[in-house]
Structure formats: structure tokens, C-alpha cells
Amino acid sequence: MLETTYEKTKKWGAGSRFILFYLLSISLVSFLFLYKLYYSADFIETLENYTIRANLEEFLSSLFFAPWFETLLYNVFLTSVFYYIKSRPINTIFAVSLIFSISHYQNGILAPMLIFLPALAFSWNYYLYHEKRLYVWGFLSTSILHFAYNFTLCVVIPLICIVLNIYYGVDINIK
């Protein structure tokens, strides 16, 4: 099934893939956010801790440094290594995603599980460019996709919480 899906995404345009991978990357976090909003569940602290950065340095790093550095380290380097050893495309995408998500364990015990889906989207996006030997476009596209994901987590979701609190009196208590 994954092989068929992979083959189909190879035929799509870059813009269609970008939108699909962005929506895929934010789908789990959006679901958890909406679940918390609807049920006012207090047990989803991982989302709370992961959306708001503790200080300005970490906030700026997650938006402007991490997407570029992590794309270079995980997607470009690891994909090249797996490609060199002639790993199948799906295995390469899955392995890079797994390594990327596990590397985020310092954000909490559930963070690797939350990050695996975005990591899969980032790895898949980069691999499609890597296979065509469009390395610079792959790097730029994946970095921008990663930036959009981090921007959604660090800016958009907190702003939605502020608007809901101010105008509708819904208190989500994101720390």
C-alpha cells in the first residue's frame, strides 16, 4: 500500500505535494488541539508543552534555525546514506522519520510519537526531490515545510487560544 501511494505522489506537482505534506504534518496536533478544545481534557499536557516555547531563544531557534539544520542533518545526510546503501525508498523514508522523531525525545516522552507523522511528511517530501537529483529544491522545500509546521505549533495554535480566550471566554490553559 505504501509503495503504491509513494508511486502516486511521484507524479504529483510540487505544490500539491507541499500542501498534502503540510496537512499531514499538522493533522495529529490539530486533532489533539480540537479534542482538548471540545472536551477540555487536562491530560494532554504534551501538546501544551510542545506548542509554547519557554523563552525567546528557543522560540526563535525552533522557527529559524531548527528547520534548516534538522533538514540538512536528518533529511539530506541520512537520506544520502540510505540511498548510498541502496535501501528501498519506503524503508529510507521510514528510517529517516523514525530517527528524526526519536531525536526529539527531550521534548517529552510522547513527543517522538507526535513528531513521527510530521517527520514522515518531511522525509517523504525530501526523498521525492532526492530521487530526481534536485537536492537544493528538496532541501528548500523540506525546510520551508518544517518551518510551516513549527510556525503552526509556536504561533498559530497559541494565537487561536488567545482569540478563543479573549472573544469567546474559552480557557484552554496552554502554558
MDTraj code that builds the backbone (N, CA, C; nanometers):
import mdtraj as md
import numpy as np

residues = "MET LEU GLU THR THR TYR GLU LYS THR LYS LYS TRP GLY ALA GLY SER ARG PHE ILE LEU PHE TYR LEU LEU SER ILE SER LEU VAL SER PHE LEU PHE LEU TYR LYS LEU TYR TYR SER ALA ASP PHE ILE GLU THR LEU GLU ASN TYR THR ILE ARG ALA ASN LEU GLU GLU PHE LEU SER SER LEU PHE PHE ALA PRO TRP PHE GLU THR LEU LEU TYR ASN VAL PHE LEU THR SER VAL PHE TYR TYR ILE LYS SER ARG PRO ILE ASN THR ILE PHE ALA VAL SER LEU ILE PHE SER ILE SER HIS TYR GLN ASN GLY ILE LEU ALA PRO MET LEU ILE PHE LEU PRO ALA LEU ALA PHE SER TRP ASN TYR TYR LEU TYR HIS GLU LYS ARG LEU TYR VAL TRP GLY PHE LEU SER THR SER ILE LEU HIS PHE ALA TYR ASN PHE THR LEU CYS VAL VAL ILE PRO LEU ILE CYS ILE VAL LEU ASN ILE TYR TYR GLY VAL ASP ILE ASN ILE LYS".split()
xyz = np.array([
    [0.0814, -0.1190, 0.0000],
    [0.0000, 0.0000, 0.0000],
    [0.0862, 0.1261, 0.0000],
    [0.1908, 0.1268, 0.0843],
    [0.2791, 0.2432, 0.0881],
    [0.3548, 0.2597, -0.0426],
    [0.3928, 0.1486, -0.1036],
    [0.4624, 0.1558, -0.2320],
    [0.3734, 0.2197, -0.3388],
    [0.2470, 0.1828, -0.3411],
    [0.1518, 0.2392, -0.4379],
    [0.1323, 0.3887, -0.4126],
    [0.1163, 0.4251, -0.2870],
    [0.0999, 0.5668, -0.2520],
    [0.2243, 0.6452, -0.2883],
    [0.3407, 0.5873, -0.2605],
    [0.4667, 0.6526, -0.2958],
    [0.4751, 0.6755, -0.4464],
    [0.4419, 0.5758, -0.5251],
    [0.4474, 0.5889, -0.6705],
    [0.3508, 0.6960, -0.7208],
    [0.2343, 0.7065, -0.6574],
    [0.1370, 0.8077, -0.6990],
    [0.1860, 0.9485, -0.6669],
    [0.2482, 0.9661, -0.5500],
    [0.2942, 1.1002, -0.5135],
    [0.4101, 1.1464, -0.6012],
    [0.4805, 1.0544, -0.6636],
    [0.5891, 1.0925, -0.7551],
    [0.5357, 1.1685, -0.8759],
    [0.4098, 1.1431, -0.9116],
    [0.3505, 1.2042, -1.0301],
    [0.2856, 1.3393, -1.0022],
    [0.2670, 1.3728, -0.8750],
    [0.2015, 1.4987, -0.8397],
    [0.2957, 1.6157, -0.8580],
    [0.2366, 1.7340, -0.8689],
    [0.3156, 1.8552, -0.8767],
    [0.3715, 1.8928, -0.7408],
    [0.4720, 1.9789, -0.7418],
    [0.5381, 2.0175, -0.6172],
    [0.4431, 2.0884, -0.5208],
    [0.3567, 2.1739, -0.5726],
    [0.2626, 2.2454, -0.4870],
    [0.1606, 2.1534, -0.4223],
    [0.1105, 2.0590, -0.4971],
    [0.0141, 1.9627, -0.4428],
    [0.0774, 1.8794, -0.3335],
    [0.2009, 1.8346, -0.3579],
    [0.2710, 1.7561, -0.2563],
    [0.2956, 1.8388, -0.1312],
    [0.3358, 1.9640, -0.1493],
    [0.3656, 2.0503, -0.0348],
    [0.2420, 2.0673, 0.0531],
    [0.1292, 2.0956, -0.0083],
    [0.0052, 2.1137, 0.0673],
    [-0.0348, 1.9837, 0.1371],
    [-0.0263, 1.8718, 0.0666],
    [-0.0596, 1.7436, 0.1271],
    [0.0314, 1.7140, 0.2459],
    [0.1613, 1.7327, 0.2293],
    [0.2544, 1.7013, 0.3372],
    [0.2391, 1.7975, 0.4550],
    [0.2046, 1.9230, 0.4275],
    [0.1795, 2.0162, 0.5376],
    [0.0558, 1.9731, 0.6166],
    [-0.0522, 1.9422, 0.5459],
    [-0.1744, 1.8981, 0.6137],
    [-0.1522, 1.7671, 0.6895],
    [-0.0733, 1.6783, 0.6326],
    [-0.0402, 1.5545, 0.7008],
    [0.0404, 1.5824, 0.8272],
    [0.1344, 1.6757, 0.8192],
    [0.2208, 1.7036, 0.9339],
    [0.1441, 1.7646, 1.0508],
    [0.0441, 1.8469, 1.0232],
    [-0.0285, 1.9109, 1.1340],
    [-0.1546, 1.8352, 1.1745],
    [-0.1854, 1.7258, 1.1084],
    [-0.3115, 1.6567, 1.1341],
    [-0.3226, 1.6047, 1.2774],
    [-0.2215, 1.5393, 1.3296],
    [-0.2305, 1.4835, 1.4644],
    [-0.2367, 1.5930, 1.5698],
    [-0.1533, 1.6944, 1.5561],
    [-0.1539, 1.8050, 1.6519],
    [-0.2869, 1.8788, 1.6461],
    [-0.3407, 1.8973, 1.5276],
    [-0.4707, 1.9633, 1.5138],
    [-0.5811, 1.8807, 1.5781],
    [-0.5762, 1.7502, 1.5586],
    [-0.6754, 1.6631, 1.6210],
    [-0.6685, 1.6734, 1.7736],
    [-0.5476, 1.6695, 1.8293],
    [-0.5331, 1.6795, 1.9747],
    [-0.5791, 1.8153, 2.0264],
    [-0.5493, 1.9207, 1.9505],
    [-0.5924, 2.0546, 1.9897],
    [-0.7451, 2.0640, 1.9912],
    [-0.8089, 2.0157, 1.8867],
    [-0.9553, 2.0197, 1.8796],
    [-1.0188, 1.9303, 1.9858],
    [-0.9563, 1.8172, 2.0134],
    [-1.0057, 1.7293, 2.1184],
    [-1.0003, 1.7999, 2.2528],
    [-0.8892, 1.8659, 2.2800],
    [-0.8741, 1.9391, 2.4058],
    [-0.9733, 2.0548, 2.4130],
    [-0.9929, 2.1235, 2.3030],
    [-1.0876, 2.2337, 2.2991],
    [-1.2304, 2.1855, 2.3261],
    [-1.2678, 2.0755, 2.2660],
    [-1.4045, 2.0257, 2.2792],
    [-1.4307, 1.9621, 2.4155],
    [-1.3367, 1.8819, 2.4619],
    [-1.3577, 1.8091, 2.5869],
    [-1.2927, 1.8743, 2.7080],
    [-1.2163, 1.9825, 2.6863],
    [-1.1412, 2.0467, 2.7935],
    [-1.0611, 1.9436, 2.8719],
    [-0.9964, 1.8560, 2.7996],
    [-0.9193, 1.7489, 2.8624],
    [-0.7892, 1.8031, 2.9188],
    [-0.7614, 1.7688, 3.0427],
    [-0.6402, 1.8154, 3.1077],
    [-0.5238, 1.7201, 3.0911],
    [-0.5470, 1.6011, 3.0379],
    [-0.4397, 1.5028, 3.0331],
    [-0.3473, 1.5192, 2.9124],
    [-0.3792, 1.6045, 2.8187],
    [-0.2943, 1.6213, 2.7011],
    [-0.1946, 1.7339, 2.7280],
    [-0.1016, 1.7090, 2.8174],
    [-0.0018, 1.8096, 2.8513],
    [0.1117, 1.8140, 2.7509],
    [0.1299, 1.7083, 2.6771],
    [0.2379, 1.7062, 2.5790],
    [0.2168, 1.8148, 2.4746],
    [0.0941, 1.8297, 2.4276],
    [0.0643, 1.9341, 2.3297],
    [0.0901, 2.0710, 2.3894],
    [0.0506, 2.0902, 2.5134],
    [0.0716, 2.2189, 2.5792],
    [0.2200, 2.2506, 2.5898],
    [0.2973, 2.1545, 2.6314],
    [0.4401, 2.1774, 2.6487],
    [0.5115, 2.1912, 2.5150],
    [0.4533, 2.1342, 2.4111],
    [0.5204, 2.1358, 2.2825],
    [0.4854, 2.2580, 2.1983],
    [0.3745, 2.3234, 2.2253],
    [0.3352, 2.4355, 2.1409],
    [0.4017, 2.5660, 2.1815],
    [0.4112, 2.5942, 2.3081],
    [0.4690, 2.7204, 2.3526],
    [0.6130, 2.6984, 2.3946],
    [0.7010, 2.7740, 2.3411],
    [0.8407, 2.7623, 2.3784],
    [0.8659, 2.8426, 2.5048],
    [0.9599, 2.7956, 2.5852],
    [0.9828, 2.8534, 2.7180],
    [1.0408, 2.9939, 2.7119],
    [1.1287, 3.0200, 2.6188],
    [1.1877, 3.1527, 2.6118],
    [1.2071, 3.1934, 2.4656],
    [1.2470, 3.3173, 2.4497],
    [1.2608, 3.3728, 2.3150],
    [1.3676, 3.3010, 2.2336],
    [1.4757, 3.2625, 2.2976],
    [1.5838, 3.1953, 2.2257],
    [1.5367, 3.0616, 2.1674],
    [1.4659, 2.9826, 2.2470],
    [1.4139, 2.8555, 2.1978],
    [1.3072, 2.8772, 2.0914],
    [1.2263, 2.9797, 2.1096],
    [1.1218, 3.0116, 2.0121],
    [1.1837, 3.0453, 1.8767],
    [1.2797, 3.1348, 1.8757],
    [1.3446, 3.1743, 1.7509],
    [1.4230, 3.0585, 1.6899],
    [1.4853, 2.9794, 1.7743],
    [1.5595, 2.8639, 1.7254],
    [1.4664, 2.7643, 1.6570],
    [1.3513, 2.7402, 1.7172],
    [1.2584, 2.6433, 1.6581],
    [1.1995, 2.6921, 1.5265],
    [1.1956, 2.8222, 1.5082],
    [1.1419, 2.8747, 1.3828],
    [1.2476, 2.8966, 1.2750],
    [1.3636, 2.9468, 1.3138],
    [1.4591, 2.9902, 1.2118],
    [1.5874, 2.9089, 1.2036],
    [1.6201, 2.8304, 1.3044],
    [1.7422, 2.7511, 1.2996],
    [1.7115, 2.6027, 1.2792],
    [1.6214, 2.5497, 1.3586],
    [1.5925, 2.4062, 1.3569],
    [1.5470, 2.3544, 1.2200],
    [1.4578, 2.4217, 1.1503],
    [1.4151, 2.3652, 1.0213],
    [1.5303, 2.3464, 0.9228],
    [1.6193, 2.4405, 0.9162],
    [1.7311, 2.4320, 0.8217],
    [1.8330, 2.3280, 0.8660],
    [1.8713, 2.3345, 0.9937],
    [1.9722, 2.2421, 1.0465],
    [1.9218, 2.0982, 1.0465],
    [1.7991, 2.0772, 1.0946],
    [1.7463, 1.9415, 1.1009],
    [1.7211, 1.8836, 0.9623],
    [1.6798, 1.9648, 0.8689],
    [1.6632, 1.9162, 0.7316],
    [1.7971, 1.8735, 0.6746],
    [1.8980, 1.9536, 0.6984],
    [2.0316, 1.9198, 0.6491],
    [2.0840, 1.7926, 0.7149],
    [2.0708, 1.7842, 0.8458],
    [2.1241, 1.6694, 0.9183],
    [2.0448, 1.5423, 0.8920],
    [1.9153, 1.5476, 0.9104],
    [1.8358, 1.4251, 0.9010],
    [1.7967, 1.3905, 0.7586],
    [1.7352, 1.4839, 0.6899],
    [1.6856, 1.4502, 0.5568],
    [1.7973, 1.4387, 0.4539],
    [1.8795, 1.5413, 0.4422],
    [1.9824, 1.5393, 0.3384],
    [2.0871, 1.4320, 0.3681],
    [2.1448, 1.4362, 0.4874],
    [2.2537, 1.3441, 0.5194],
    [2.2050, 1.1992, 0.5284],
    [2.1038, 1.1742, 0.6092],
    [2.0579, 1.0362, 0.6281],
    [1.9973, 0.9764, 0.5016],
    [1.9258, 1.0576, 0.4270],
    [1.8710, 1.0066, 0.3011],
    [1.9838, 0.9687, 0.2059],
    [2.0884, 1.0485, 0.2026],
    [2.2038, 1.0156, 0.1181],
    [2.2706, 0.8859, 0.1625],
    [2.2820, 0.8678, 0.2932],
    [2.3423, 0.7442, 0.3452],
    [2.2583, 0.6232, 0.3067],
    [2.1274, 0.6303, 0.3308],
    [2.0401, 0.5179, 0.2968],
    [2.0327, 0.4958, 0.1456],
    [2.0376, 0.6025, 0.0695],
    [2.0369, 0.5910, -0.0762],
    [2.1661, 0.5244, -0.1246],
    [2.2757, 0.5585, -0.0599],
    [2.4069, 0.5010, -0.0954],
    [2.4106, 0.3501, -0.0705],
    [2.3482, 0.3061, 0.0377],
    [2.3474, 0.1620, 0.0664],
    [2.2331, 0.0903, -0.0055],
    [2.1674, 0.1613, -0.0934],
    [2.0631, 0.1071, -0.1808],
    [1.9427, 0.0512, -0.1042],
    [1.8991, 0.1270, -0.0078],
    [1.7790, 0.0919, 0.0676],
    [1.6559, 0.1268, -0.0164],
    [1.5506, 0.0504, -0.0003],
    [1.4265, 0.0796, -0.0727],
    [1.3732, 0.2163, -0.0300],
    [1.3022, 0.2875, -0.1186],
    [1.2516, 0.4214, -0.0859],
    [1.1662, 0.4252, 0.0408],
    [1.0730, 0.3317, 0.0560],
    [0.9853, 0.3322, 0.1730],
    [1.0655, 0.3066, 0.2999],
    [1.1625, 0.2171, 0.2933],
    [1.2474, 0.1906, 0.4102],
    [1.3298, 0.3134, 0.4474],
    [1.3806, 0.3830, 0.3469],
    [1.4587, 0.5043, 0.3720],
    [1.3715, 0.6113, 0.4368],
    [1.2555, 0.6343, 0.3811],
    [1.1635, 0.7359, 0.4347],
    [1.1250, 0.7020, 0.5779],
    [1.0932, 0.5763, 0.6025],
    [1.0524, 0.5337, 0.7365],
    [1.1685, 0.5447, 0.8357],
    [1.2876, 0.5021, 0.7965],
    [1.4034, 0.5062, 0.8865],
    [1.4422, 0.6495, 0.9215],
    [1.4456, 0.7366, 0.8225],
    [1.4790, 0.8773, 0.8485],
    [1.3737, 0.9401, 0.9394],
    [1.2478, 0.9082, 0.9170],
    [1.1398, 0.9606, 1.0015],
    [1.1527, 0.9113, 1.1445],
    [1.1849, 0.7864, 1.1602],
    [1.1994, 0.7288, 1.2933],
    [1.3171, 0.7913, 1.3680],
    [1.4291, 0.8062, 1.3017],
    [1.5469, 0.8677, 1.3644],
    [1.5171, 1.0132, 1.4001],
    [1.4531, 1.0850, 1.3098],
    [1.4175, 1.2245, 1.3349],
    [1.3250, 1.2366, 1.4559],
    [1.2232, 1.1531, 1.4618],
    [1.1274, 1.1641, 1.5722],
    [1.1890, 1.1215, 1.7046],
    [1.2703, 1.0191, 1.7057],
    [1.3355, 0.9755, 1.8296],
    [1.4323, 1.0816, 1.8804],
    [1.4913, 1.1571, 1.7910],
    [1.5856, 1.2609, 1.8338],
    [1.5168, 1.3745, 1.9098],
    [1.3845, 1.3779, 1.9086],
    [1.3099, 1.4818, 1.9800],
    [1.2573, 1.4340, 2.1153],
    [1.3156, 1.3298, 2.1692],
    [1.2697, 1.2752, 2.2974],
    [1.2846, 1.3750, 2.4120],
    [1.3758, 1.4712, 2.4011],
    [1.3964, 1.5683, 2.5091],
    [1.2752, 1.6591, 2.5287],
    [1.1820, 1.6614, 2.4340],
    [1.0595, 1.7410, 2.4468],
    [0.9502, 1.6688, 2.5241],
    [0.9781, 1.5510, 2.5714],
    [0.8796, 1.4738, 2.6469],
    [0.8700, 1.3335, 2.5933],
    [0.8154, 1.2484, 2.6733],
    [0.8118, 1.1066, 2.6368],
    [0.7181, 1.0785, 2.5191],
    [0.6146, 1.1599, 2.5031],
    [0.5219, 1.1397, 2.3922],
    [0.5610, 1.2172, 2.2665],
    [0.6593, 1.3020, 2.2774],
    [0.6990, 1.3849, 2.1632],
    [0.7390, 1.3027, 2.0408],
    [0.8191, 1.1955, 2.0544],
    [0.8507, 1.1181, 1.9334],
    [0.7275, 1.0634, 1.8621],
    [0.6246, 1.0275, 1.9382],
    [0.5023, 0.9787, 1.8738],
    [0.4276, 1.0916, 1.8028],
    [0.4285, 1.2103, 1.8622],
    [0.3636, 1.3253, 1.7990],
    [0.4410, 1.3718, 1.6760],
    [0.5708, 1.3551, 1.6782],
    [0.6555, 1.4070, 1.5709],
    [0.6726, 1.3075, 1.4570],
    [0.6386, 1.1817, 1.4782],
    [0.6624, 1.0826, 1.3726],
    [0.5867, 1.1163, 1.2443],
    [0.4619, 1.1561, 1.2536],
    [0.3828, 1.1882, 1.1341],
    [0.4416, 1.3083, 1.0577],
    [0.4752, 1.4200, 1.1252],
    [0.5429, 1.5271, 1.0517],
    [0.6779, 1.4828, 0.9947],
    [0.7512, 1.4018, 1.0701],
    [0.8800, 1.3529, 1.0207],
    [0.8618, 1.2694, 0.8951],
    [0.7555, 1.1916, 0.8919],
    [0.7245, 1.1128, 0.7733],
    [0.6963, 1.2034, 0.6539],
    [0.6215, 1.3102, 0.6771],
    [0.5921, 1.4057, 0.5694],
    [0.7199, 1.4738, 0.5204],
    [0.8074, 1.5144, 0.6136],
    [0.9324, 1.5814, 0.5752],
    [1.0218, 1.4862, 0.4957],
    [1.0367, 1.3641, 0.5447],
    [1.1244, 1.2668, 0.4789],
    [1.0720, 1.2293, 0.3413],
    [0.9432, 1.2112, 0.3326],
    [0.8814, 1.1747, 0.2049],
    [0.9010, 1.2871, 0.1042],
    [0.8774, 1.4087, 0.1487],
    [0.8943, 1.5245, 0.0616],
    [1.0381, 1.5317, 0.0095],
    [1.1338, 1.5215, 0.1019],
    [1.2740, 1.5326, 0.0589],
    [1.3128, 1.4181, -0.0335],
    [1.2685, 1.2978, -0.0039],
    [1.3096, 1.1829, -0.0850],
    [1.2619, 1.1957, -0.2296],
    [1.1436, 1.2510, -0.2490],
    [1.0937, 1.2677, -0.3856],
    [1.1840, 1.3603, -0.4670],
    [1.2384, 1.4629, -0.4029],
    [1.3329, 1.5513, -0.4720],
    [1.4690, 1.4841, -0.4860],
    [1.5102, 1.4126, -0.3840],
    [1.6403, 1.3459, -0.3858],
    [1.6482, 1.2450, -0.5002],
    [1.5401, 1.1740, -0.5205],
    [1.5358, 1.0734, -0.6256],
    [1.5525, 1.1349, -0.7651],
    [1.5048, 1.2578, -0.7806],
    [1.5189, 1.3275, -0.9089],
    [1.6490, 1.4062, -0.9174],
    [1.7306, 1.3971, -0.8132],
    [1.8583, 1.4687, -0.8009],
    [1.8403, 1.6205, -0.7975],
    [1.7284, 1.6638, -0.7405],
    [1.7008, 1.8063, -0.7192],
    [1.7259, 1.8370, -0.5714],
    [1.8517, 1.8281, -0.5317],
    [1.8886, 1.8347, -0.3903],
    [1.8589, 1.9705, -0.3279],
    [1.8889, 2.0783, -0.3989],
    [1.8661, 2.2128, -0.3442],
    [1.7165, 2.2385, -0.3272],
    [1.6375, 2.2018, -0.4289],
    [1.4929, 2.2205, -0.4182],
    [1.4344, 2.1333, -0.3073],
    [1.4862, 2.0143, -0.2935],
    [1.4412, 1.9270, -0.1854],
    [1.4729, 1.9851, -0.0493],
    [1.5942, 2.0374, -0.0358],
    [1.6346, 2.0991, 0.0907],
    [1.5469, 2.2206, 0.1220],
    [1.5290, 2.3078, 0.0238],
    [1.4480, 2.4282, 0.0456],
    [1.3022, 2.3939, 0.0744],
    [1.2463, 2.3045, -0.0036],
    [1.1060, 2.2667, 0.0143],
    [1.0821, 2.2023, 0.1505],
    [1.1700, 2.1127, 0.1899],
    [1.1544, 2.0448, 0.3180],
    [1.1779, 2.1400, 0.4342],
    [1.2737, 2.2306, 0.4206],
    [1.2978, 2.3288, 0.5264],
    [1.1786, 2.4222, 0.5437],
    [1.1202, 2.4649, 0.4341],
    [1.0022, 2.5519, 0.4415],
    [0.8829, 2.4754, 0.4982],
    [0.8690, 2.3489, 0.4616],
    [0.7630, 2.2655, 0.5175],
    [0.7815, 2.2498, 0.6690],
    [0.9037, 2.2276, 0.7120],
    [0.9354, 2.2153, 0.8550],
    [0.9093, 2.3486, 0.9265],
    [0.9474, 2.4592, 0.8630],
    [0.9196, 2.5914, 0.9198],
    [0.7694, 2.6130, 0.9362],
    [0.6918, 2.5757, 0.8349],
    [0.5459, 2.5932, 0.8418],
    [0.4861, 2.5111, 0.9558],
    [0.5376, 2.3917, 0.9755],
    [0.4911, 2.3079, 1.0866],
    [0.5244, 2.3731, 1.2207],
    [0.6496, 2.4157, 1.2381],
    [0.6901, 2.4807, 1.3637],
    [0.6142, 2.6114, 1.3853],
    [0.5894, 2.6860, 1.2781],
    [0.5141, 2.8111, 1.2881],
    [0.3711, 2.7836, 1.3360],
    [0.3125, 2.6775, 1.2854],
    [0.1782, 2.6402, 1.3290],
    [0.1778, 2.6078, 1.4776],
    [0.2777, 2.5318, 1.5225],
    [0.2847, 2.4942, 1.6638],
    [0.3155, 2.6115, 1.7551],
    [0.4083, 2.6958, 1.7133],
    [0.4589, 2.8012, 1.8023],
    [0.3825, 2.9324, 1.7930],
    [0.3126, 2.9562, 1.6835],
    [0.2462, 3.0850, 1.6644],
    [0.0955, 3.0693, 1.6423],
    [0.0565, 2.9885, 1.5474],
    [-0.0847, 2.9812, 1.5098],
    [-0.1714, 2.9235, 1.6217],
    [-0.1328, 2.8087, 1.6764],
    [-0.2137, 2.7474, 1.7828],
    [-0.2224, 2.8379, 1.9055],
    [-0.1104, 2.8959, 1.9542],
    [-0.1237, 2.9889, 2.0678],
    [-0.2121, 3.1102, 2.0360],
    [-0.2043, 3.1627, 1.9135],
    [-0.2907, 3.2756, 1.8770],
    [-0.4383, 3.2354, 1.8750],
    [-0.4667, 3.1163, 1.8284],
    [-0.6043, 3.0682, 1.8315],
    [-0.6529, 3.0596, 1.9756],
    [-0.5656, 3.0110, 2.0638],
    [-0.6024, 3.0022, 2.2066],
    [-0.6301, 3.1399, 2.2653],
    [-0.5491, 3.2382, 2.2294],
    [-0.5683, 3.3742, 2.2799],
    [-0.7007, 3.4319, 2.2301],
    [-0.7282, 3.4144, 2.1014],
    [-0.8535, 3.4653, 2.0444],
    [-0.9738, 3.3970, 2.1084],
    [-0.9663, 3.2661, 2.1246],
    [-1.0766, 3.1947, 2.1885],
    [-1.0979, 3.2407, 2.3318],
    [-0.9899, 3.2697, 2.4009],
    [-0.9998, 3.3146, 2.5396],
    [-1.0563, 3.4564, 2.5480],
    [-1.0060, 3.5470, 2.4667],
    [-1.0486, 3.6871, 2.4734],
    [-1.1917, 3.7058, 2.4237],
    [-1.2230, 3.6514, 2.3081],
    [-1.3523, 3.6798, 2.2470],
    [-1.4631, 3.5830, 2.2859],
    [-1.4272, 3.4596, 2.3214],
    [-1.5301, 3.3599, 2.3488],
    [-1.5258, 3.3048, 2.4910],
    [-1.4278, 3.3463, 2.5686],
    [-1.4179, 3.3018, 2.7060],
    [-1.3805, 3.1556, 2.7229],
    [-1.3260, 3.0970, 2.6201],
    [-1.2826, 2.9567, 2.6271],
    [-1.1397, 2.9558, 2.6782],
    [-1.1185, 2.8946, 2.7928],
    [-0.9847, 2.8915, 2.8531],
    [-0.9224, 2.7550, 2.8282],
    [-0.8172, 2.7526, 2.7474],
    [-0.7531, 2.6259, 2.7131],
    [-0.6319, 2.6009, 2.8022],
    [-0.5805, 2.7040, 2.8676],
    [-0.4681, 2.6911, 2.9601],
    [-0.3445, 2.6300, 2.8974],
    [-0.3004, 2.6816, 2.7861],
    [-0.1720, 2.6409, 2.7304],
    [-0.0665, 2.7197, 2.8026],
    [0.0265, 2.6489, 2.8618],
    [0.1294, 2.7107, 2.9464],
    [0.2385, 2.7743, 2.8654],
])
top = md.Topology()
chain = top.add_chain()
for i, resn in enumerate(residues, 1):
    res = top.add_residue(resn, chain, resSeq=i)
    for name in ("N", "CA", "C"):
        top.add_atom(name, md.element.get_by_symbol(name[0]), res)
traj = md.Trajectory(xyz[None], top)
